[in-house]
């Protein structure tokens, strides 16, 4: 089994403390490390390595939900810019990385402190000091859950209005 499948199994068993919400095509979880405050991962329910391996309807819904998760993250953790990554080089199970970005989050790294998250040293980004305490994790999850509920409700209302 892959790491993402393992994490999903933990969610199903109620053992993933980073789990926030289940959507139609995936699971919203906070990243284990929070150097980029609000760093969120959207795990695809289907085990696939590439978007083109998904059937069209599921793929479009997965992309739509990823966008909605990004919107909720940006509301829960105010930022100047959202970064979205779908890589799969390490874990080839589709999963989105959503990074809320703020000035100074790269410190002295990057180009005048600006650039992609992977310009920040991995050993600093994934240092144990960036893991939230249990209390902080609950606060982060609550903020994101509230915003996800708002964004999803707003989307459902808008879709209902378009049908009428």
VENRATA-V148454 format. One record per backbone hydrogen bond with DSSP energy under -0.5 kcal/mol. NH is the residue of the N-H (numbers start at 1). CO is the residue of the C=O. Records with the same first field share a line. If there is no record, write none. Layout:
NH=CO  CO
This chain:
6=2
7=3
8=4
9=5
10=6
11=7
12=8
13=9
14=11
15=10
16=10
17=15
19=16
20=28
21=28
23=26
27=43
28=21
29=27  41
30=18
31=39
34=130
35=125
37=35
39=36
40=98
41=29
42=96
43=27  41
44=94
45=25
48=46
53=50
54=51
59=55
60=56
61=57
62=58
63=59
64=60
65=61
66=62
67=63
68=64
69=65
70=66
71=67
72=68
73=69
74=70
75=71
76=72
77=73
80=101
81=101
83=99
85=97
92=90
93=91
94=48
96=42
97=85
98=40  96
99=83  97
100=98
101=81
105=102
106=113
107=104
109=106
111=114
112=110
114=111
119=116
120=117
124=121
125=121
126=122
127=124
130=127
131=128
132=32
137=133
138=134
139=135
140=136
141=137
142=138
143=139
144=140
145=141
146=142
147=143
148=144
149=145
150=146
151=147
152=148
153=149
154=150
155=151
156=152
157=153
158=154
159=155
160=156
161=157
162=158
163=159
164=160
